[in-house]
Amino acid sequence: MFSKELQLRSSRRTELIDITPQVEEAVRASGVQEGICLLYVPHTTAGITVNENADPSVKQDILEALERLVPPGARYKHTEGNADSHIKATLVGSSVMIPVAGGRLAFGTWQGVFFCEFDGPRSRRVLIRVF
């Protein structure tokens, strides 16, 4: 097993950060030819997803849709001002698994990995494990 911790700094309250190059580099460094890459976000107000990374408007569409579904400032019981961030992180999820084939992430044509910030700006971590 190969382990790496990715350090990130978000710049806005909500944003999707393309971390595909860093994850691809971790897979190369692992030397694993056939296996699984596990990505985990150890935060309660952030998540991770795999989606299209060719058209930047997809990221904006995702963020805007989540904002409509879970608006900030609604009548939440959690009073720290970030209840919407916790809910968005739950909807997106805190981990993804991507197959590794031929020493590379087995992505579809347009796919990439995005760290999903919902309560920034903050310093964040992504744990990478390649098996």
C-alpha positions in Angstrom: 0.0 0.0 0.0 1.1 3.5 -0.9 0.1 6.5 1.3 0.2 10.2 0.6 -1.5 13.2 2.2 -2.4 16.1 -0.1 -2.5 19.6 1.5 -4.9 22.1 0.0 -5.9 25.7 0.7 -9.3 26.8 -0.5 -9.9 30.4 -1.5 -13.7 30.8 -1.3 -16.5 29.6 0.9 -17.6 27.1 -1.8 -15.5 25.8 -4.7 -14.5 22.7 -6.5 -10.8 22.3 -6.8 -9.4 20.0 -9.5 -6.9 17.7 -7.8 -6.5 15.2 -10.7 -2.8 16.0 -11.4 -1.8 15.4 -7.8 -3.8 12.2 -7.6 -2.3 11.0 -10.9 1.2 11.7 -9.5 0.5 9.8 -6.4 -0.6 6.7 -8.4 2.6 7.0 -10.6 4.7 7.3 -7.4 3.0 4.2 -5.9 4.2 1.9 -8.7 0.9 0.1 -8.5 -0.1 -1.2 -12.0 -3.4 -2.8 -11.2 -5.4 -1.9 -8.1 -7.5 0.8 -6.4 -6.9 4.4 -5.5 -8.9 5.5 -2.4 -9.3 9.2 -1.7 -10.7 10.3 1.7 -11.5 13.8 3.0 -11.3 13.9 6.8 -13.5 17.0 7.2 -17.2 17.4 8.0 -17.7 20.4 5.7 -15.9 19.3 2.6 -16.2 16.3 0.2 -14.7 14.7 -2.9 -16.2 13.7 -6.2 -15.4 12.5 -9.7 -17.0 14.4 -12.5 -16.3 16.2 -15.8 -13.2 18.3 -15.8 -13.2 19.4 -19.5 -15.8 22.2 -19.2 -15.4 24.5 -16.1 -19.1 25.4 -16.2 -19.9 21.9 -14.8 -18.2 22.9 -11.6 -20.3 26.0 -11.3 -23.5 24.2 -12.2 -22.8 21.7 -9.4 -22.1 24.4 -6.8 -25.2 26.4 -7.9 -27.4 23.3 -7.7 -26.2 22.4 -4.2 -26.8 26.0 -3.2 -30.4 25.8 -4.4 -30.9 22.4 -2.7 -29.3 23.5 0.6 -29.3 27.3 0.9 -27.1 29.0 3.5 -29.0 30.8 6.3 -32.0 28.6 6.2 -33.6 27.7 9.5 -31.1 25.0 10.6 -30.7 23.8 14.2 -26.9 23.9 14.0 -26.1 27.5 14.9 -22.5 27.8 13.9 -23.5 29.3 10.5 -22.3 26.3 8.5 -25.1 23.8 8.7 -25.5 24.0 4.9 -21.9 23.0 4.6 -22.3 19.9 6.6 -25.4 18.9 4.6 -23.6 19.5 1.2 -20.6 17.4 2.4 -23.0 14.6 3.3 -24.7 14.7 -0.1 -21.4 14.7 -2.0 -19.6 12.2 0.2 -16.2 12.0 1.9 -14.5 9.3 -0.2 -14.2 7.9 -3.7 -12.5 4.8 -5.1 -11.0 4.8 -8.6 -9.6 1.7 -10.3 -6.0 1.8 -11.3 -5.2 0.0 -14.6 -1.9 0.1 -16.4 -0.4 2.3 -13.7 -3.0 5.0 -14.3 -6.4 6.1 -13.0 -9.0 4.3 -15.0 -11.0 7.4 -15.8 -13.6 7.9 -18.5 -12.7 10.4 -21.2 -13.8 13.6 -19.4 -13.4 12.6 -15.8 -11.4 14.2 -13.1 -11.2 14.4 -9.3 -12.5 17.4 -7.4 -12.1 18.4 -3.8 -15.3 20.1 -2.8 -15.1 23.0 -0.4 -18.3 24.1 1.4 -17.0 26.1 4.3 -13.9 27.9 3.2 -11.5 29.4 2.9 -9.6 26.8 4.9 -6.5 24.6 5.0 -7.6 21.1 4.1 -6.3 17.6 3.6 -7.0 14.7 1.2 -5.7 11.2 2.2 -4.6 9.1 -0.8 -4.1 5.3 -0.5 -3.1 3.2 -3.5 -3.5 -0.6 -3.1 
